Amino acid sequence: MLIEIILFSILSILLGIIILLIKKRYFNFSNIKIQIKGYKILILMAVIEITAQFLFKKYTDNNLLKILSFSWLIYIALLYVSALNIKKSYMMLFFMGTLLNFIAIGANDFKMPVLVSEILTDVETKKMYLLSGQDLIHSLLTESTKFKFLCDIITLAPPYPFPKTISVGDVLLLSGIFAFWQDIFEGTEKKQLKKTNS
């Protein structure tokens, strides 16, 4: 998901700059102001989760690392921060996407079930890996999976450079990232227009 967040951010920034160029507006990076209440909580939770996952690969018997690396920790932080900033339109998308993902993982032993599509490569290997329980975040989608429609069932196939499966919640989260960057560019444009008119 991190790759998709980076890609969507880059695409959103490029699109924002293109729109400003088409409108013949000047873009000034010093005009960017990101005001998100509680953003430090997100950074802290992301660092804890990434560090715990990295260490767990070396120390697989450590239960504390296993608990810290569960993805539900970051979901709780995302729900809290997006609720604090719910008046922002992109935060509503973050909140809804996070909530849908949290419902899916909460109903399935706190792991996100994944549909391994036949159009992907190494299908059997991926299925065996998910069944083995070695993945701390994902499990294999089966007949007993609850809320299947909220699980990772949307396959991003080639020519997408990083083929994988995402959920409806992920789509909302990525839409929120796109809306976040467009909001920043719109705010930057308004500030520039004020300076030009004054």
N, C-alpha and C positions, 0 to 999 in steps of 0.2 A: 504493500500500500504506500510505503514511503516513496517509491519510485514514481507512482502515479501522482502523488502530491507535488513532487518536484516538477514533473512534466507539466501538470496543469498550471502550476505557478508560473513556469516559464512561458507557456502558451498564453496565459492570461496577461502577463506583463507585455509580451510582444503585441498582442491584440490591442491592449490599452494604448501603447505607443503608436501603433498604426492608426487607430481612431483619432488620436490627438494630431497626428501628422496630416490626416485627411481633412480635419477641421482647421488645419493651419494654426494649431496652438503649440506654444512652447512648453516643454516639459522640464520641470525643475525638481530634482531629487530632494532639495532642501525643503520643499513644500509638503513632503510626505510626513504625515503624523498618524501613527497607529495607536489608537486608544482602546485597549481591551482590558477590562477589569479582570484581575486574577490570572493574567497570562503567565506569571512566574510559576504558578501551580502546574500548568501544562508542561512547561520546560522541565521542571523538577520530576514530574511523573514520567515523562519521555526518557529522561536520562536514567532514572531508576530502572525502568523496564528494559531499555537497550543494554545497560550494564549487566543486569541480572541475567538476561538471555545469553549474553556473551560469556559470562562466567559459568552459567549452568552447563554449557557445552563441555567445559573442562572438569567441572565438579558436579556430575550428574546426581550424586547422592545427597546433595545439600537441599533440604526441604525449604529453608528460608528463601534461597535463590529461586526455587520453583514457584513459591507463592508470589514473590516480588515480580517475577517475569510474566505472570498471568495478564493477559490483555485487558481483563475487566478493570484493572486499576486505572488505566488510561481512560477508559470509558467513563468511569465515575468522575474523573477530573474534567473531562470534556463536557459532560452533562452539567456539572457545577458552573464551569466558566461560561458556557453558552447560555445558561439560565441567568447568570449575572448580567449578561449583555444582550438579552433577548430582544431588546428594542431595535437592534441592528438586524436588517433583513437577512444578511448572510449567516448570522448567528442562529436564526430560526432554522435554516437548512442544516447547520451543524448539529443543533439540538435534535431535530427529527431523525437525521441520519444516524447519530450516536444512539438514540433511543431504540431505533429499529434493530441495529446491530446488537445492542445490549440485551434486548428481548431474545434474539436468536441464540446468543451464547449462554445467557442465563438459563434458558430452557433446555440446553444441551450440555450439561456438565461443565459450563464455563469454557467451552471451546467452540469455535465457529466451524460448523460442518461445511464441507466443500464438495461440490459436485465435480468429479473429474471427467471432463468431457472427452469423448472419443476423438475430437479433432486436435487434441493436444498430443505432444510426443511423450513417450515413456509412460503411457497410461497405467499399465500394470505396476510399474515401479512406484509411481506416485500413490496409487491406491494402497499398496503394501506398506509404504512409509506412513501414511495417515492411519492405517489400521494398527500399526505397531505401537502407537502412543508416544513416539519420540518427539513429535511436534507439540510444543507446549501451547500453541495458540489454536491450531486447527485439528479437525477430525474428519473422517470420511462420512459424507452424507449417505445414509442408509434408509431403509423402509421405516425404521423406528425413530428417525429424526423428527423433532417437533418444529413447527413453524418453518417448513421447508422453503416457502416463498420469501422468507427473510434471510435465508442462508446464502452462501456464496454459490450462486447458480447462473450468473451472467458471465459467459466466457468471452474474454478479450483475446481473440484468435489472431494469427498472422493475417495481414502484414503488421499488426501491432508488434513493436519490437520486443516486448516482454510479455508473451502469452501467459495469461493467468485467468482466474475466476474471481469475480467480485460480487457484492450483494447490492440490493436496492438501497440499503443504508449507505454503502460506499458511494453510490451514484449521487445521493443527496449531499454527502460530505464533499465530494469533488465539485459539485455544483456550488456549494458554499464557498469553496476556495476560489472558484472563478468569480463569484459575486463579490467576495472580499477584495480581490485585486481591482475589479471594475469600480467598486466603491472608492477605493483609494485614488484611482486615476480621475474619477469624477470630482472628488474633493479637491485634488490638485488643480484640476482645470478651473474650478470655481474660484479658488484662491488667486490663480493667475489672472482671471478675468477681472476680479476686484482690483488687483494692482494696476492693470492696464487702464481701467476706467477711472481710477482715482488720480 
